[in-house]
Amino acid sequence: MAKRKEKAIDDNFIMSPKYDFVFKYIFGNEKHKDLLIALLRDILAVPEEEFEGIEIINNELIKEFKEDRKGILDVRVRTKLGKQIDVEIQILPTEYMAERTLFYWSKMYSGQIKPGDTYDKLKKCVTINIVDFKCTPLKKLYSSYHITEDKTGYRLTDILEVHFLEIPKLFDEEIERDEDDPIVQWMEFLDAQSKGVIEMLAEKNKDIKKAYDLLQIISKDEKARMLYEAKYAEISDQRTRIKSAEEKGKKEGKEEGAKENAIENAINFLKLGVSEEIVAKGTGLPIEEVIELKRQMTN
């Protein structure tokens, strides 16, 4: 009996770490939780000891809105002191990102207690958004937010902490970046499209080296690759639909603006006593519409 011919695997192929199940395989797996700890340590700028006994409690929050089906994955953890951290990676753009972030933060925060519990049971909740689109106007690759008094900067409470890592800003020449900054290195790793880029990062950062080793393993798995290609095609299709909708909106906006301009010119010409026929030819408006404009002006 003839043996089944195995599909050749391209040795140069590497999956993008920012795609949901790839990110989950590297950072949401109990077997290599140390990589998640390294990522959290670098983003939150806290000692690694704070994450001793960390527990992955949920890798995906409940999705309630249509906008959530946009290449979003959550890895949610709890420290031994009860602090909860939600790391979300999102590929496609979402409107009202700040509002959406606070909504899901509030669910995580309020979900810690049940009726009758006292407020002292509430622990700090942190949201980390790693996004493949620009969502803040700041000239910064990453930013963090707390509740502070407007003028003095006094922090009212430490229970809320929100971070944004905006990957496309890596290519903004106006934004300065430090190539030795671990957060910048993680962002570059997540966005890397080739082995060469990741290998250079792996030489600088031992944690990225380990993440790269795992990435090579999953990239050689035939079933994982099929899943990845399907996910890649799905995201590409959605990006195409978004771009088409944006271009259609721009076209309709230009057409609407041109129509408004034509009407304004027609009114000005009619005020000067120019005949309806000449106004129609000069503005491109139908003669009936010009006649109606003149009628409205005389009423």
PyMOL commands that set and color helices and strands:
alter all, ss='L'
color gray80, all
select helices_A, chain A and resi 20-27+30-44+48-51+66-68+97-110+119-121+167-171+182-191+195-204+206-219+222-271+276-283+287-298
alter helices_A, ss='H'
color red, helices_A
select strands_A, chain A and resi 55-58+72-78+84-90+125-131+142-148+155-166
alter strands_A, ss='S'
color yellow, strands_A
deselect
rebuild
show_as cartoon
